[in-house]
């Protein structure tokens, strides 16, 4: 992994890390929530094997990317376009995992002449849609379905993540994970990555992840029906973190899409990394 900082036209710093093959086919990787550029390590080895150059960005206010008070989901596509220009990428694919899903969707929508394919992997859909949070574990369902009604909940959630990361609190999600997810979380290497990822997410405090929650849970500013590029959807059958209803929603709305439902939960997509990446570069 190598860290980089790119200065955008508006003066902000955009931080990113590179993984995979430095001479490979370009792919932008968008981390989940709460997470950071370190999350790209999950696909590093497979990307090297498939000759894919992975650019994993920190979103504004996260890691080493400057915070932007009034940012929108659509703004992110412009940041990626600037970075792609700087790196000399005329064409590239995008992949968003969990909370990175909406960012993969917006790049597919806004940059149809640049994005060759988009992967939305266990990705969030607009959470304010009625019943879309069904099937989630009850704490997730309760919070995600109410963030748009009670903005104070977003602030509380951001600070909760911040203090859990700082204090090394117990992982309260364990009772709601699939067996494969629990196995992954017991892995020492995975636990180390999770700690690094979370610390990156809160490096500047909770404001970046709170802004992410606002963006997820308020109108996105575009209709996913208007996405023209191929979109590959990957969702876990037993995922209690992101409802499979969200994958079904994208399937109903996006014209050119495929939906793959695999056995396992929210983190089990890692077992399908090679399949996912091959859909983006072949």
Secondary structure, DSSP 4 states (H G I P E B T S, - for coil): -EEEEEE-TTS-EEEEEEEE-TTSEEEEEE--TT--GGGGGGGHHHHHHTTEEEEEEPPTTSTTSPP-TT--HHHHHHHHHHHHHHHT-SSEEEEEEGGGHHHHHHHHHH-TTTEEEEEEES----TTSTTTTTTS-HHHHHHHTTTTT-THHHHHHHHHHHHHHHHT---TTGGGS-HHHHHHHH-HHHHHHHHHHHHHHTTT-SHHHHHHHHHHHS--SS-GGG--SEEEEEEETT-SSS-HHHHHHHHHH-SSEEEEEESS-TTGGGGGHHHHHHHHH-
